[in-house]
Amino acid sequence: MPDLDPRFDELLRRLGEISDLQRAVGLLVWDQETKMPPLGAPARAEQLTTLARLGHDRATAPELGSLLEELREFEESSEPESFEASVVRVARRDYEKRRRVPSELRAEMTRAGSLGYGAWLEAREAADYEILLPHLEHRLALTQEYVACHEPFDDPYDPLLDDHERGMLTSDVAATFARLKEVLVPLVAGIEEPVDDSCLHGDFAPERQREFSLEMLSRWGMDDQAWRLDDTVHPFALSLSESDIRLTTRFDDDNLNGILSCLHEFGHGIYERQVDGRYFRTPLQEGTSSSFHESQSRLWENVVGRRLSTWSFFYPRLQEAFPHQLAGVALDEFHRALNRVAPGAIRVDADEVTYSLHIVLRFELEREMLSGAVTPADLPEAFDAKIREYLGVQPANVVEGVLQDVHWSDSNFGYFPTYALGNVISVQLWERATSELGDLDSEFERGEFGTLREWLREHVHRWGSVFEPADLLQRVVGGSLDAEPYLAYLRAKVEALAPR
Amino acid sequence: MPDLDPRFDELLRRLGEISDLQRAVGLLVWDQETKMPPLGAPARAEQLTTLARLGHDRATAPELGSLLEELREFEESSEPESFEASVVRVARRDYEKRRRVPSELRAEMTRAGSLGYGAWLEAREAADYEILLPHLEHRLALTQEYVACHEPFDDPYDPLLDDHERGMLTSDVAATFARLKEVLVPLVAGIEEPVDDSCLHGDFAPERQREFSLEMLSRWGMDDQAWRLDDTVHPFALSLSESDIRLTTRFDDDNLNGILSCLHEFGHGIYERQVDGRYFRTPLQEGTSSSFHESQSRLWENVVGRRLSTWSFFYPRLQEAFPHQLAGVALDEFHRALNRVAPGAIRVDADEVTYSLHIVLRFELEREMLSGAVTPADLPEAFDAKIREYLGVQPANVVEGVLQDVHWSDSNFGYFPTYALGNVISVQLWERATSELGDLDSEFERGEFGTLREWLREHVHRWGSVFEPADLLQRVVGGSLDAEPYLAYLRAKVEALAPR
């Protein structure tokens, strides 16, 4: 019995310890963003730094490397999809990638990220890009140094992308994004008068939005044995184990965005919730990549969450929660408002059709900065030029332009593309699911979502990180990344919204 | 400049890391008791075990011991009360005590405690002491082994007491408790008809109790910049730093106990809140002992929190919160009800006068078990005999008798006495404060509590763990542990409540 190898038990022990530290970091962050009194911040920063360092030390310990080497034969004697082989394979990949980066560089990136974040807040406050500029220059230099640790590669962007999408190549993303641009730029340019979405704005008591959201999510599969929903400023989802799922949201009192944000975070949550419990405390225990995670949040928020059949069940309930505001608004009007398309400068406010173009331009700019074709000093102008070209809008100022996102101040390059890849994958999965399951709309109309949820569990969720994203996609849809289903879906959406 | 010694910086770095791990454990526990979805429990146990082990490994690392040895001269060159000397002294004491206990014994105690806790829950459910018995026997054997690690000592109970009260001797506690018994047993026996406290029972909406409690505590010094109040089953207070204080409580809908519980936890919280910020991330950062901590919770809950002058300010506000329930209840009637004395079997429901007798009997039984004079098999009978003798009551069954407390299943012996010592110390401090500050009642009547709070900060709180409890007491009140002020306070309370 290969799994009786005591070295494998030792590996599980070490990986379990690393996982516990990472999950504890998760709780420290969750608490910081939802519960912590403001004056708790300095102590929290110390606690986070210590736990992250202890986790990193363990994840890069030479003893772990030796153990993984010794387990090569053990790995090869097991089926590639088996628990044993997958744990060793994924742990080795993580270990080897982490070991390439000197601790000093990693520490300096963390420090620069933290200072950059402060500078970004200040730059926004002062509406002055110059405040961020030196930080971005430093951050870019560090990123280039980080990239150099990963030679050889086909494209300098590959190691950055790989941090979020194991094994994905920049050339594949570039090809997909070129196709998105080719279709979406003219599609967006052709949109005439946007749909009236005034019914989504008004006086919507946050407590009622919360109750409604919880009712909706409980129909989707959330329960209070394993899930929570809390308030925060910037919504996120996080799991402390496959049975401790924390969603966060922000309910404003003048719009219904918070409900949609709940649906989005539910997608992340259900992915983590349905990972095979056997992967607990191993590197297999989380969703396989950022784009696959985003595919789940987008699937539930957009494909299911803006669908007529879904709302034909939930809308009467929403009307009951807000009779004064919605009694006179027909389902069809509400559904059209939810699906409004209108180009704008702000990524996080973008609709489904324009959203990916915001991502495409950021991906292009990251690559151009990395190659030196665009310098940080050029960035505001380059940003505005692209947003004018792709979306036909001009940001009112730098705060609504190049300073709108936190990503270039405190995180690594390489994350942005996963948002648009998530959109693409969400529709590939949906097409596959409905081709296997047939019409789901009649179930949705009855408030039943279990068929879709279970299909996702079976084909995507339960596998955690066993498969790399491209392999998982191949396994599920029988093909590779393909923008066409997503583009067809968007075209249909725009047509359906055309003035009648 | 002695504090430029790089070895001291290295010590601070190591102690900071240990502190961060302990505080992270604190958050894991707080979350578990207040927020965690039930199914999060197994993962939380793993996370707690890992973080506690990492903290323990660091706190007993030989390198820490060497560093502390090397810093002896540095310590001696600083004033004993200085930050530098105190950090080294307290860290060395902690280190040396921890090093005496083999890791295997500590692990087995943790394991046995966890199993014992499960057995205790089961035993209560079944009202069957036999379920707990083998666990208690095992736990007692481990405790004896633990005690033996600390030879030589005057009394085998000394090392257990010392875990909670650095430097305190069992003989001092025994003398104090003998005096408590001598006075309190006849005092309790002489109580005739208890005061009517029916006004404290009725229909009290938890949300209003929470609002009122927060209003009261904000007058006392709580604010939302550094404090929180959350719901839990068994109330506790915990600090994640001196500016991140978490109080927890339980508001029932049929009584006002939850408000008193808030006042109690506030005492713990304000102690931690007022520790000198310079002690952050060192072993000086928390209150000096369990009994000093309890002295603060009892001072605010009982001495201040059941005082007429306090309620002459707050009672009209409480009446506003519960007009239907309290409009017809006069302040004096409410105040008498709050101070009701009536012997009963349950420790946690006990009033101020009878409470300490519950503790005295547990202290005696712990010592008798340690010496073998009482075996775990004898315990139920011995427990009932003492409670009859001291309090004149007979528990209805084992659940209300020997099984009522969790302490003998999952924690160490040695903790119980600190509850009664806290009562004793609380009145010693109060006497001293009022002898220096004069009449505080007129301030309390105006809703002003800052004079007392600042006095406690100056004389007790800010010192954190710089002084051992006996030294701190000596410094503040100019004497040692003394039951007389507490006994006089209780006598006066009983007299004031006598039928009029």
Interface residues (C-beta under 8 A of the other chain):
Chain A: G16 E17 D20 L21 R23 A24 L27 L28 D31 K35 M36 P37 P38 L39 G40 P42 A43 R44 E46 Q47 T49 T50 L51 L54 D224 Q225 A226 W227 R228 L240 S241 S243 D244 I245 F280 R281
Chain B: G16 E17 D20 L21 R23 A24 L27 L28 D31 K35 M36 P37 P38 L39 G40 P42 A43 R44 E46 Q47 T49 T50 L51 L54 D224 Q225 A226 W227 R228 L240 S241 S243 D244 I245 F280 R281
